[in-house]
Structures are given as C-alpha cells and as structure tokens.
Amino acid sequence: MNDDIKRTPVRQKAKQFAKSLRQEYPDYNYLRELFRHLRRELEIEIIPKPKKLPYVPTEGEIKKYYEIAWQSRNMNHVVIIKTLLYTGVRVSELVKIKLSEIDMDKCQIIIPENGAKKDRIVPFPNNFREILAMHANGMLKKGAKYLFESSWKKPYTPRGIRKILAGYTKNAGIKESISPHKLRHFLFTWLKKQGLEDALIQPYSGHESSQSLEIYSKLSIADAQKEYENVIKKFPV
C-alpha cells in the first residue's frame, strides 16, 4: 500500500456509511449486493485466500501417539487405533463394522456402501490378524454384533471415538489433534510415498475417479492387496 494515501479509519468510515444507509433499512443481502457493486465501480480485484494444506501427522508423531496408546494397556483402544491406521476407514464406517463383515482368512473387511454403489473391501495386514481375531472373538463371546461396542452392547459413536483419540493426543503432547480423519489421511499419504499407485489406493479410500476406476477394473482385489501387503510391512506402527 502507498504510504502517501490518506484513508479514513475503517470504523469511522463504517459509521459514515451507516448514517447514510440507516433510513433505507438495509438487510444483509442488500449490503452484500451494495459492496459487490462498489468493488466493480472502484475496480477492486478479489484476492483469493490461499488454501491451507491439510495437516498430515509425521511418522514420528504417529509412533509417539501409538506408543502412548499402547502404554495405556487399553487393548480395545489399541485395536480401534490400529484398525483406523491400517484400513483408512472413515470413523462413521468404523463404528458400523459388523463382526460378520470381517474375513480373517483373507484379511479383509467389507464396508457396505449406500445406494447403488458396490460394497467396498478394505485390507488389513496379515500381522494384525491375530490381534483383531482375539478382539473379535472376545466380542462374540459377549454377544456383540459390532466390532466395537460399549459395555451396554451399543456400538460406539463417531463422537466417542474422536474423544478417545483426543485423549491420547493430549497425553502424547502433540499440538495438532490426531483425529480419525488425520489417521486416514496419514495412511493414504504414506502409501502414496511408498509408490503405491492411485488406482490401488483410491478404491480402498472410497474416493472415486474415472481414471482410477478404469484401471482398477482390470485388476483383481488379490493383486491390489498383494501390493498393499508388500508395503504395509514397513508401516511405522
């Protein structure tokens, strides 16, 4: 801005505008249109606000976060966090996973899709199968229907999962909150860094594009999961 330009303080100028407009009883829409036309008359360009890149936890933060969760010895919470980390499912999908939708032999979980979409299949690592199976068997013995249920035999809520994760963020001393979405974003970003093609990642994530679906239609789920299993062995937790 040119330092030689003398401008009326904004608050004072606003009072001047208000005095001239008050008798017209302007509402929000009127003022919005007024200032839109003012911008045109004064030839003022709209400066787009720079987009802030989404925060992705570092490997170090994920390791620290998981270590704090492990030290709690709350295995229910550990399985929740590992399931989110390994599968990248949305928290709304996590709380709806039924025990009957888990294939321990194939290391796969079926995520039902709404409408006419096909159900989505997400993998989990072979080295997670034993822990997940122990948890699932324990839930079955309790007469549970869902993978994660409270002591009142009610499925967890997304809000409840977020609260659990927020507690470990605080205990780990991590500034940015590690939410379910952040764990999901970390997985797909990490897989991409390992060289996994978008065509293999996107069907797992539920993000569809015509290009990825065209390529993926030529691949079998076994081929895709083989690539996943090869790289997930290097996962930080």
Secondary structure as GFF3:
##gff-version 3
##sequence-region A 1 237
A	DSSP	alpha_helix	10	21	.	.	.	ID=ss1
A	DSSP	three_ten_helix	22	24	.	.	.	ID=ss2
A	DSSP	alpha_helix	28	41	.	.	.	ID=ss3
A	DSSP	alpha_helix	59	71	.	.	.	ID=ss4
A	DSSP	alpha_helix	75	87	.	.	.	ID=ss5
A	DSSP	alpha_helix	91	94	.	.	.	ID=ss6
A	DSSP	three_ten_helix	99	101	.	.	.	ID=ss7
A	DSSP	beta_strand	102	103	.	.	.	ID=ss8
A	DSSP	beta_strand	108	111	.	.	.	ID=ss9
A	DSSP	beta_strand	120	123	.	.	.	ID=ss10
A	DSSP	three_ten_helix	126	128	.	.	.	ID=ss11
A	DSSP	alpha_helix	129	141	.	.	.	ID=ss12
A	DSSP	alpha_helix	158	172	.	.	.	ID=ss13
A	DSSP	alpha_helix	180	193	.	.	.	ID=ss14
A	DSSP	alpha_helix	198	205	.	.	.	ID=ss15
A	DSSP	alpha_helix	210	216	.	.	.	ID=ss16
A	DSSP	alpha_helix	221	232	.	.	.	ID=ss17
###
